[in-house]
Structures are given as C-alpha cells and as structure tokens.
C-alpha cells in the first residue's frame, strides 16, 4: 500500500519549465520553498484584540509583485509526518491588495484556514508561471483561462503548516501590538 505522498507529482509542469526557461522555476520552488503564511479567519472574539488580523499577517507582502497561490489542508501522511495541501487558486500581481480586496472576502469561507504561498518575481515571469499553472492544473477558484485538468497537491512538513515562513516577522508585529504580554 502506498502513502499519499506518492500521489504528488509535478513532473508535467517541471518538464515544460525546464524546456522553456533558462533558469527553471519548479513547483517545489513555488509551493514548498517560498513565502508561506496561514490565516485563521475564525478567531474567537476573546482573542481578536491580541491576535494579528489578516492585514497584519500579510504585512510583508505590501507592494510585492509575483505569483501567489491559495491552499487548503487536505489530509495528513502519518508515515512521513507531512500534510498534503490542495491548491485552490493561483494568481499574479500585487498579492496584498488582491487577497484583502478580492479573494478573502469573496471566495473564502470563514471557518476554513487559508494558506498563502508567494513567489516574488517580475510581472512577466508571474504571468508566464500563472498561465502554465492554469494550463496544467484545475483550480477550484480560477475560472478564466483555466484549461488544466490535473490537481495541484504539495506535501508540506509540519513546521510549514503550523508556523509558515514568517514566524519571526509575525512575532515582532504581535509584540508591538501587545507590548504588555512581552514586556511585563
């Protein structure tokens, strides 16, 4: 019996990128090695004042251009202690504004934890990568030009799922927001 990790395959995308780009950018570079945060939209009322809101969590993305993807946790591989993530949207542009204005309020259900990855690159490269993803994979929230039929999964280690890549930056923001908890 094989585990769910063996079902994750990016070879189609990676082969095209390798053939078409002088410096290939693989799915692993984007999904597993880039910026990553999670946003819990269903915070208990008693913790709202002492938690970071979605704008604060995404602070590090202000005025940054690139490719971003929205993910949900699908299941867990106990054999490898990894989480299988499902990508439900891929987009390009200035991610901070797009997420706060379009995606979170219009597409995301409040009780579903949102995971965001972001690969910083020029607009031209972001357009290329977005279209290649849309040509290869089928995304639940992408409608225009989404001709792909495969499902984009990625395996994330526990630390990426729980802490993302911005733990230090978010801790700093939290300590500035709530100095009484950090400087008694």
VOKE-822442 format. One record per residue (C-alpha): x, y, z; residue in one letter. Coordinates in pm, 1 decimal. Each point is the difference from the previous one (the first is absolute). Layout:
N
atom X: X&Y: Y&Z: Z&loza: A
...
This chain:
184
atom X: 0.0&Y: 0.0&Z: 0.0&loza: X
atom X: 142.4&Y: 337.4&Z: -99.0&loza: X
atom X: -36.3&Y: 317.5&Z: 200.7&loza: X
atom X: -156.0&Y: 325.8&Z: -120.0&loza: X
atom X: 345.4&Y: 152.1&Z: -51.6&loza: X
atom X: 46.9&Y: -216.7&Z: -310.5&loza: X
atom X: -307.1&Y: 161.3&Z: -157.7&loza: X
atom X: 168.1&Y: 342.9&Z: -15.8&loza: X
atom X: 151.9&Y: 46.6&Z: -344.3&loza: X
atom X: 117.9&Y: 324.7&Z: -159.3&loza: X
atom X: 193.4&Y: -152.1&Z: -288.8&loza: X
atom X: -220.4&Y: 138.8&Z: -280.8&loza: X
atom X: 36.4&Y: 360.1&Z: 118.0&loza: X
atom X: 368.9&Y: -40.1&Z: 86.5&loza: X
atom X: 86.0&Y: -151.5&Z: -338.4&loza: X
atom X: -156.5&Y: 292.9&Z: -189.1&loza: X
atom X: 172.6&Y: 257.3&Z: 222.2&loza: X
atom X: 332.9&Y: -174.9&Z: -49.0&loza: X
atom X: -43.5&Y: 10.5&Z: -378.4&loza: X
atom X: -126.0&Y: 358.4&Z: -21.3&loza: X
atom X: 195.2&Y: 195.5&Z: 262.1&loza: X
atom X: 372.1&Y: 57.4&Z: 16.0&loza: X
atom X: -23.5&Y: -7.2&Z: 382.0&loza: X
atom X: -287.6&Y: -238.2&Z: 76.1&loza: X
atom X: -238.1&Y: 72.6&Z: 285.7&loza: X
atom X: -149.2&Y: -329.0&Z: 114.1&loza: X
atom X: -321.6&Y: -66.0&Z: 191.9&loza: X
atom X: 212.0&Y: -85.3&Z: 304.7&loza: X
atom X: 161.0&Y: 347.0&Z: -12.6&loza: X
atom X: -342.7&Y: 161.3&Z: 3.3&loza: X
atom X: -202.7&Y: -230.0&Z: 224.0&loza: X
atom X: 257.7&Y: -123.6&Z: 250.5&loza: X
atom X: 287.5&Y: 248.4&Z: 12.9&loza: X
atom X: -168.0&Y: 339.2&Z: -31.2&loza: X
atom X: -177.3&Y: 235.6&Z: 240.2&loza: X
atom X: -282.0&Y: -173.7&Z: 187.6&loza: X
atom X: -254.5&Y: 117.1&Z: 258.3&loza: X
atom X: -328.1&Y: -127.5&Z: 134.5&loza: X
atom X: -300.2&Y: 212.1&Z: 84.9&loza: X
atom X: -260.1&Y: -118.6&Z: 246.5&loza: X
atom X: -314.5&Y: 195.4&Z: -84.5&loza: X
atom X: -199.9&Y: -155.9&Z: 281.9&loza: X
atom X: 172.6&Y: 150.3&Z: 305.9&loza: X
atom X: -191.9&Y: -9.8&Z: 327.7&loza: X
atom X: -130.0&Y: 344.1&Z: 96.8&loza: X
atom X: 199.5&Y: -3.6&Z: 324.4&loza: X
atom X: 329.1&Y: -25.7&Z: -191.9&loza: X
atom X: -61.4&Y: 258.4&Z: -273.4&loza: X
atom X: 171.2&Y: 285.3&Z: 184.5&loza: X
atom X: 314.9&Y: -202.4&Z: 70.0&loza: X
atom X: 26.2&Y: -179.8&Z: -336.4&loza: X
atom X: 129.9&Y: 119.5&Z: -333.8&loza: X
atom X: -272.4&Y: 74.2&Z: -251.9&loza: X
atom X: 27.6&Y: -98.7&Z: -366.4&loza: X
atom X: 140.4&Y: 340.6&Z: -97.8&loza: X
atom X: 275.3&Y: -29.1&Z: 261.2&loza: X
atom X: 78.6&Y: -360.6&Z: -94.2&loza: X
atom X: 43.4&Y: 105.4&Z: -363.5&loza: X
atom X: 201.8&Y: 312.9&Z: 88.2&loza: X
atom X: 318.1&Y: -143.3&Z: -153.6&loza: X
atom X: -165.2&Y: -20.5&Z: -341.7&loza: X
atom X: -82.5&Y: 366.9&Z: -42.0&loza: X
atom X: 110.9&Y: 130.1&Z: -341.4&loza: X
atom X: 150.0&Y: -336.4&Z: -100.3&loza: X
atom X: -57.1&Y: -144.0&Z: -345.8&loza: X
atom X: -4.4&Y: -367.0&Z: -81.3&loza: X
atom X: -194.2&Y: -322.6&Z: -13.7&loza: X
atom X: -220.7&Y: -99.2&Z: 291.7&loza: X
atom X: -199.0&Y: -309.7&Z: 74.5&loza: X
atom X: -279.0&Y: -77.1&Z: 245.8&loza: X
atom X: 1.1&Y: -337.7&Z: 170.2&loza: X
atom X: -206.9&Y: -214.2&Z: 234.1&loza: X
atom X: 119.9&Y: -291.5&Z: 203.8&loza: X
atom X: -142.8&Y: -315.7&Z: -147.2&loza: X
atom X: 141.4&Y: -285.4&Z: 205.1&loza: X
atom X: 298.0&Y: -128.6&Z: 192.2&loza: X
atom X: 261.8&Y: -268.1&Z: -60.6&loza: X
atom X: 84.3&Y: -165.7&Z: 329.9&loza: X
atom X: 279.5&Y: -199.8&Z: -163.7&loza: X
atom X: 196.7&Y: 313.5&Z: -92.7&loza: X
atom X: -154.5&Y: 251.7&Z: 243.6&loza: X
atom X: -95.2&Y: 225.4&Z: -290.0&loza: X
atom X: -320.9&Y: 178.1&Z: -93.1&loza: X
atom X: -145.9&Y: -27.9&Z: -348.4&loza: X
atom X: -110.3&Y: 343.5&Z: -112.2&loza: X
atom X: -241.2&Y: 75.5&Z: -282.6&loza: X
atom X: 46.8&Y: 314.2&Z: -206.8&loza: X
atom X: -336.6&Y: 161.4&Z: -74.8&loza: X
atom X: 111.7&Y: 322.1&Z: -167.6&loza: X
atom X: 300.2&Y: 138.4&Z: -181.4&loza: X
atom X: 46.5&Y: 364.9&Z: -88.9&loza: X
atom X: 249.1&Y: 270.8&Z: -78.8&loza: X
atom X: 41.6&Y: 360.0&Z: 95.5&loza: X
atom X: 29.4&Y: 202.8&Z: 315.6&loza: X
atom X: -115.4&Y: -268.4&Z: 236.8&loza: X
atom X: -72.8&Y: 208.2&Z: 312.0&loza: X
atom X: -269.5&Y: 209.1&Z: -168.0&loza: X
atom X: -147.0&Y: -287.0&Z: -201.2&loza: X
atom X: -35.4&Y: -226.3&Z: 302.5&loza: X
atom X: -158.5&Y: 259.7&Z: 225.4&loza: X
atom X: -226.9&Y: 154.7&Z: -264.8&loza: X
atom X: -102.6&Y: -297.4&Z: -214.7&loza: X
atom X: 85.5&Y: -346.1&Z: 121.8&loza: X
atom X: -55.8&Y: -12.5&Z: 374.9&loza: X
atom X: -333.9&Y: 185.2&Z: 14.3&loza: X
atom X: -145.7&Y: -146.0&Z: -319.9&loza: X
atom X: 134.1&Y: -355.2&Z: -20.8&loza: X
atom X: 95.3&Y: -123.6&Z: 342.8&loza: X
atom X: -229.0&Y: -161.2&Z: 253.6&loza: X
atom X: 52.5&Y: 128.7&Z: 349.8&loza: X
atom X: 65.8&Y: -333.2&Z: 170.2&loza: X
atom X: 259.2&Y: -121.0&Z: -256.2&loza: X
atom X: 362.8&Y: 78.8&Z: 81.1&loza: X
atom X: 166.4&Y: 172.9&Z: -294.7&loza: X
atom X: 360.2&Y: -73.0&Z: -93.5&loza: X
atom X: 176.2&Y: 242.8&Z: -233.2&loza: X
atom X: 324.3&Y: -54.7&Z: -186.2&loza: X
atom X: 172.4&Y: 276.1&Z: -190.4&loza: X
atom X: 287.2&Y: -14.5&Z: -246.2&loza: X
atom X: 145.3&Y: 344.4&Z: -65.3&loza: X
atom X: 89.7&Y: 64.7&Z: -363.0&loza: X
atom X: -51.7&Y: 250.2&Z: -278.9&loza: X
atom X: -343.9&Y: 48.9&Z: -149.9&loza: X
atom X: 112.7&Y: -169.0&Z: -322.1&loza: X
atom X: 117.2&Y: -316.0&Z: 180.0&loza: X
atom X: -311.0&Y: 2.4&Z: 221.5&loza: X
atom X: -220.9&Y: 8.6&Z: -312.1&loza: X
atom X: 192.5&Y: -289.7&Z: -152.5&loza: X
atom X: -16.7&Y: -211.8&Z: 317.2&loza: X
atom X: -367.2&Y: 75.1&Z: 59.1&loza: X
atom X: -93.5&Y: -102.9&Z: -353.3&loza: X
atom X: 207.2&Y: -317.7&Z: 17.7&loza: X
atom X: -172.0&Y: -92.6&Z: 326.0&loza: X
atom X: -341.4&Y: 71.6&Z: -156.4&loza: X
atom X: 89.2&Y: -207.8&Z: -306.7&loza: X
atom X: 115.0&Y: -293.2&Z: 215.0&loza: X
atom X: -226.4&Y: -5.3&Z: 306.2&loza: X
atom X: -366.8&Y: 48.8&Z: 77.2&loza: X
atom X: -57.5&Y: 248.3&Z: 284.3&loza: X
atom X: -331.7&Y: 24.4&Z: 181.6&loza: X
atom X: -4.8&Y: 382.5&Z: 10.8&loza: X
atom X: 160.9&Y: 77.8&Z: -336.5&loza: X
atom X: -249.0&Y: 27.9&Z: -282.9&loza: X
atom X: 160.3&Y: 202.1&Z: -280.9&loza: X
atom X: 256.1&Y: -177.9&Z: -216.2&loza: X
atom X: 10.9&Y: -302.1&Z: 233.1&loza: X
atom X: 33.9&Y: -285.1&Z: -249.6&loza: X
atom X: 201.7&Y: -239.4&Z: 214.2&loza: X
atom X: -142.1&Y: -323.8&Z: 127.3&loza: X
atom X: 251.9&Y: -120.9&Z: 259.7&loza: X
atom X: -28.2&Y: 77.2&Z: 370.1&loza: X
atom X: 284.8&Y: 193.5&Z: 163.5&loza: X
atom X: 101.7&Y: -157.6&Z: 327.9&loza: X
atom X: 310.5&Y: 63.8&Z: 200.6&loza: X
atom X: 137.9&Y: -169.0&Z: 309.3&loza: X
atom X: 90.2&Y: 241.0&Z: 279.5&loza: X
atom X: 193.8&Y: -83.6&Z: 309.5&loza: X
atom X: -158.5&Y: 69.0&Z: 338.4&loza: X
atom X: 199.4&Y: 320.0&Z: 59.9&loza: X
atom X: -117.9&Y: 158.9&Z: -326.2&loza: X
atom X: -364.4&Y: -77.9&Z: 78.9&loza: X
atom X: 14.0&Y: 117.0&Z: 362.7&loza: X
atom X: 244.6&Y: 292.8&Z: -18.9&loza: X
atom X: 32.4&Y: 94.2&Z: -366.7&loza: X
atom X: 314.6&Y: 188.9&Z: -94.6&loza: X
atom X: -78.1&Y: 330.6&Z: 169.3&loza: X
atom X: -3.4&Y: -103.9&Z: 365.4&loza: X
atom X: 268.8&Y: 247.7&Z: 104.6&loza: X
atom X: -162.7&Y: 294.7&Z: -181.4&loza: X
atom X: -343.6&Y: -85.2&Z: 139.5&loza: X
atom X: 141.0&Y: -35.3&Z: 352.0&loza: X
atom X: 149.4&Y: 348.4&Z: -29.5&loza: X
atom X: -332.5&Y: 145.9&Z: -114.4&loza: X
atom X: -182.2&Y: -178.3&Z: 280.4&loza: X
atom X: 242.9&Y: 132.1&Z: 262.0&loza: X
atom X: -46.0&Y: 355.6&Z: -132.4&loza: X
atom X: -377.8&Y: -39.5&Z: 3.7&loza: X
atom X: -5.1&Y: -148.7&Z: 351.9&loza: X
atom X: 308.5&Y: 126.8&Z: 187.4&loza: X
atom X: -157.9&Y: -82.7&Z: 337.4&loza: X
atom X: 28.3&Y: -373.5&Z: -78.2&loza: X
atom X: 363.5&Y: 16.8&Z: -103.0&loza: X
atom X: 139.4&Y: 261.6&Z: 241.8&loza: X
atom X: -162.3&Y: -61.4&Z: 339.4&loza: X
